[in-house]
Amino acid sequence: MAARSNLPPFFQIFFPAALVIMSGVRYRAWRKRIQAHVTPELARGHLRSVLLSAIPMASFGGLTALLGFIQAPDSSKALPPMFLVLGAMACANCLSTYPRAAVTVLVFALIPVVSAMMMHGDMGLAAIAITIVVVVLLQLRFTHSKFQEMVQNLILHNEMRHLADTDPLTGLANRRAFSGQLTTRFARDDDHIFAVAMIDLDGFKPANDRYGHAAGDAILVEVSRRLQTLCATA
């Protein structure tokens, strides 16, 4: 819009319309996936689609800014690149949990127009281009740090959940985990049939009282090991 008076109507209408259409398609796909059950394979497919769609969308935006930079008068040449930088940085920030896509957006959107600013011959524009590069590098560092923090938080969350759902002595699922799995099974809207088996250890209390708690713990560990072996293929 900043350079619309200097751009042919084709570039004023086609490129913005293409970006709007692609954004609408991606938004609709994203809305449909919010409530869907996502498997690891499906998640990898979604990530690939995000990466593949980021390339043409970033390229369209970068080309539009480049054309605006070339066609705009000297007094407003910096406007299209600066608008692009703001948009690309916002997109990269939204994609910080997927660094590959964030880097793709920044590279495909900014390299053409930054290169043009460097080669224009104007020291002011070259200084702005260098500043853009520095800010992009800082954004990439921030994206990497945020991604690493997210991964560490997920690992910590899984570890805490594992500790909360696991018996520390035997390593088997505890009562909390059993109740959660049972509730999940009952909540399933299908005809899947399941059974709950209960076992008892005859003579465990006398052995525990006679030989001590250490011996009782050893019995429980051995029983849990045998149960895990028997149920390994179940």
C-alpha positions in Angstrom: 0.0 0.0 0.0 2.9 2.3 0.7 4.1 2.1 -2.9 0.8 1.3 -4.6 1.0 4.5 -6.8 4.2 3.2 -8.3 3.3 -0.4 -8.8 1.3 -1.8 -11.8 -2.2 -2.9 -11.0 -1.2 -6.6 -11.5 1.2 -6.4 -8.5 -1.2 -4.3 -6.5 -4.0 -6.9 -6.8 -2.5 -10.3 -7.6 0.1 -10.7 -5.0 -1.9 -9.4 -2.0 -4.9 -11.5 -3.2 -2.7 -14.6 -3.5 -1.4 -14.1 0.1 -4.9 -13.6 1.4 -6.2 -16.7 -0.3 -3.3 -18.8 0.9 -3.7 -17.5 4.4 -7.4 -18.3 4.4 -6.8 -21.8 3.2 -4.1 -22.4 5.9 -6.4 -20.9 8.6 -9.3 -23.1 7.6 -7.0 -26.2 7.7 -5.7 -25.1 11.1 -9.2 -24.6 12.5 -10.2 -28.1 11.4 -7.3 -29.7 13.2 -7.8 -28.1 16.6 -10.1 -30.7 18.0 -8.8 -33.7 16.0 -6.8 -36.5 17.5 -3.3 -36.2 16.2 -1.0 -39.2 15.9 2.8 -38.8 15.5 2.6 -39.7 11.8 -0.2 -37.1 11.3 1.7 -34.5 13.2 4.7 -35.0 11.0 2.5 -34.6 7.9 1.1 -31.3 9.4 4.6 -30.0 10.0 5.6 -30.8 6.5 2.6 -28.9 5.2 3.4 -25.9 7.3 7.0 -25.9 6.0 5.9 -26.3 2.3 3.3 -23.6 2.6 5.7 -21.2 4.3 8.0 -21.2 1.2 5.5 -19.8 -1.4 3.8 -17.5 1.1 7.2 -16.0 2.3 8.3 -15.8 -1.4 5.2 -13.9 -2.4 5.6 -11.4 0.4 9.3 -11.0 -0.3 8.7 -10.5 -4.0 6.0 -7.9 -3.3 8.3 -6.0 -1.0 11.1 -6.2 -3.6 8.9 -4.8 -6.3 7.7 -2.1 -4.0 11.3 -1.2 -3.2 12.3 -1.1 -6.8 9.3 1.0 -8.0 9.0 3.4 -5.0 10.6 6.8 -5.2 13.8 7.3 -3.1 11.8 9.1 -0.4 9.8 6.0 0.4 12.0 3.1 -0.7 12.5 1.9 2.8 8.8 1.5 3.6 8.0 -1.8 1.8 11.1 -3.6 3.2 10.3 -2.4 6.7 6.7 -3.5 6.5 7.9 -6.9 5.3 10.4 -7.2 8.1 7.6 -6.5 10.7 5.4 -9.2 9.1 8.2 -11.7 8.7 9.3 -11.3 12.3 5.8 -11.7 13.5 5.4 -14.9 11.5 8.8 -16.2 12.7 7.8 -15.5 16.3 4.5 -17.5 15.8 6.5 -20.4 14.3 9.1 -20.3 17.1 8.0 -23.8 18.2 9.0 -25.0 14.7 12.4 -23.4 14.0 12.8 -24.9 10.5 9.6 -23.1 9.3 10.6 -19.9 11.2 14.0 -19.8 9.4 12.3 -20.6 6.1 10.0 -17.6 6.4 12.9 -15.2 7.3 15.2 -16.5 4.5 12.7 -16.6 1.6 11.0 -13.3 2.6 14.0 -11.1 3.5 17.0 -12.2 1.4 15.8 -10.7 -1.9 14.9 -7.3 -0.6 17.8 -7.1 1.8 20.2 -8.0 -1.1 18.6 -5.3 -3.3 19.0 -2.7 -0.5 22.7 -3.6 -0.1 23.3 -3.3 -3.9 21.3 0.0 -4.3 24.3 2.2 -3.6 22.6 4.3 -0.9 24.5 4.2 2.4 21.3 4.8 4.4 19.5 1.9 2.7 22.6 -0.3 3.2 22.7 0.6 6.9 19.0 -0.4 7.2 19.7 -3.7 5.4 22.5 -4.4 7.9 20.2 -3.6 10.8 17.6 -6.0 9.4 20.2 -8.7 9.2 21.3 -8.2 12.8 17.7 -8.2 14.0 17.0 -11.4 12.0 20.0 -13.1 13.6 18.7 -12.1 17.1 15.3 -13.4 16.1 16.8 -16.7 15.1 18.7 -16.9 18.4 15.5 -16.2 20.3 13.6 -18.8 18.2 16.3 -21.4 19.0 16.3 -20.6 22.7 12.5 -20.7 22.9 12.4 -24.0 21.1 15.0 -25.5 23.5 13.0 -24.2 26.5 9.8 -25.8 25.1 11.6 -29.1 24.6 13.0 -29.0 28.2 9.6 -28.2 29.6 8.0 -31.1 27.7 10.7 -33.5 29.0 10.2 -32.2 32.5 6.4 -32.6 32.2 6.7 -36.1 30.9 9.2 -37.0 33.7 6.8 -35.5 36.4 3.9 -37.4 34.9 5.9 -40.6 34.8 6.8 -40.2 38.5 3.2 -39.4 39.4 1.9 -42.5 37.6 4.6 -45.0 38.5 5.2 -47.0 41.6 8.8 -46.1 42.7 9.6 -49.7 44.0 8.4 -51.8 41.1 8.2 -49.4 38.2 4.6 -50.5 37.5 1.7 -48.2 37.0 0.2 -47.1 40.3 -3.4 -46.6 41.4 -3.5 -43.1 40.0 -2.5 -44.4 36.5 -4.9 -47.3 36.7 -7.8 -45.1 37.6 -7.0 -42.8 34.7 -6.7 -45.6 32.2 -9.9 -47.1 33.5 -11.7 -43.8 33.1 -10.4 -43.4 29.6 -11.6 -46.9 28.6 -15.1 -46.2 30.0 -15.2 -42.9 28.1 -14.6 -44.5 24.7 -17.5 -44.3 22.4 -17.0 -47.8 20.8 -17.8 -51.4 21.4 -14.3 -52.3 22.6 -14.5 -55.0 25.3 -11.9 -55.2 28.1 -11.5 -57.0 31.4 -9.9 -56.2 34.7 -8.0 -59.0 36.4 -7.1 -58.9 40.1 -4.4 -61.1 41.8 -3.4 -61.7 45.3 0.0 -62.8 46.8 -0.7 -65.6 49.2 1.6 -65.6 52.2 3.1 -62.2 51.5 2.3 -60.6 54.9 3.8 -63.5 57.0 6.9 -63.4 54.8 7.2 -59.6 55.2 6.7 -59.8 58.9 9.1 -62.7 59.4 12.0 -61.6 57.1 11.5 -57.9 57.2 10.4 -55.1 54.8 13.5 -55.5 52.7 12.6 -59.1 51.9 9.0 -58.0 51.2 10.2 -55.4 48.8 12.4 -57.9 47.0 9.3 -60.2 46.6 7.3 -57.4 45.1 10.1 -56.4 42.7 10.4 -60.1 41.6 6.6 -60.4 41.2 6.5 -57.2 39.1 9.4 -58.4 36.9 7.5 -61.7 36.2 4.3 -59.8 35.5 6.1 -57.5 33.1 7.6 -60.5 31.3 4.3 -62.3 31.0 2.5 -59.2 29.8 5.2 -58.1 27.4 3.3 -59.4 24.4 -0.1 -58.5 25.6 
